[in-house]
Amino acid sequence: MLASEIIKRPIITEKSMLLVEKENKYTFSVDKRANKVQIANAIEELFKVKVVKVNTMNVTPKKKRVGQHQGFKPQMTKAIVTLAEGSKIEIFSA
């Protein structure tokens, strides 16, 4: 897989931004088939930074309802990437 196929999008929430500020950890939505080594290599290739550690978790689909129609939010895999000291990703600082 290509690096752009592995990393789908950054996750920008209040909690993820606190992780960026305090612990230099960045959160991404990634492809379900990718392993930790592939995720680390994709982050290093796309953003030119040094990755120290990758934690992944499978987010289960949640039930949603709009009026009488109901369904589920999509299932996804979330990766929390710890960068080396002094490294940072610019898209999170904007």
C-alpha positions in Angstrom: 0.0 0.0 0.0 1.0 3.6 -0.6 1.6 6.0 2.3 -1.3 8.1 1.1 -3.6 5.1 1.2 -2.6 4.1 4.7 -3.1 7.5 6.3 -6.7 8.6 5.6 -7.1 11.8 7.7 -6.0 13.5 10.9 -8.3 13.5 13.8 -8.6 16.9 15.3 -10.5 17.1 18.6 -10.0 18.8 21.9 -8.5 15.6 23.4 -6.1 15.0 20.5 -4.9 18.6 20.5 -4.1 18.2 24.2 -2.0 15.2 23.4 -0.2 17.2 20.7 0.7 20.0 23.1 1.6 18.0 26.2 3.1 14.7 24.9 3.9 15.3 21.2 1.3 12.6 20.1 -0.7 12.9 16.9 -3.9 11.1 16.0 -4.8 9.8 12.6 -7.6 7.7 11.0 -5.8 4.9 9.2 -6.6 1.9 6.9 -7.9 -1.1 8.7 -5.5 -3.5 7.0 -2.3 -1.5 7.9 -0.1 -2.6 10.8 2.0 -0.5 13.1 5.2 -0.7 11.0 3.4 0.4 7.9 1.8 3.3 9.7 5.1 4.5 11.1 6.8 4.3 7.7 3.9 6.2 6.1 4.0 9.0 8.7 7.8 9.3 8.3 7.5 9.4 4.5 4.6 11.9 4.3 5.6 14.4 7.0 9.5 13.9 7.1 9.5 13.3 10.9 10.9 10.6 13.2 8.3 8.2 14.7 9.1 6.7 18.1 5.9 4.7 18.9 2.5 3.8 17.3 -0.6 2.8 19.2 -3.6 1.6 17.3 -7.2 0.9 18.3 -10.3 -0.3 16.5 -13.2 2.0 17.0 -16.5 0.1 17.0 -19.4 1.5 15.0 -21.9 3.5 17.0 -25.7 3.5 16.4 -27.1 6.7 15.1 -30.7 7.7 14.5 -32.2 10.6 12.5 -36.0 10.7 12.9 -37.3 7.2 12.1 -34.2 6.2 10.1 -31.4 4.5 12.0 -28.0 3.2 11.0 -24.4 3.0 12.2 -21.4 5.3 12.0 -18.6 3.6 10.1 -16.0 1.4 11.8 -12.4 2.8 11.7 -8.9 2.2 13.0 -7.4 5.1 14.9 -3.6 5.4 15.3 -1.9 7.6 18.0 1.7 8.3 16.8 4.4 9.5 19.2 7.1 11.6 17.5 10.7 12.1 18.6 11.5 15.1 20.7 11.9 18.2 18.5 9.8 16.8 15.7 6.3 18.2 14.9 3.7 18.1 12.1 2.7 21.5 10.8 -0.9 20.7 9.8 -1.9 20.4 13.5 -0.5 23.8 14.4 -2.8 25.8 12.0 
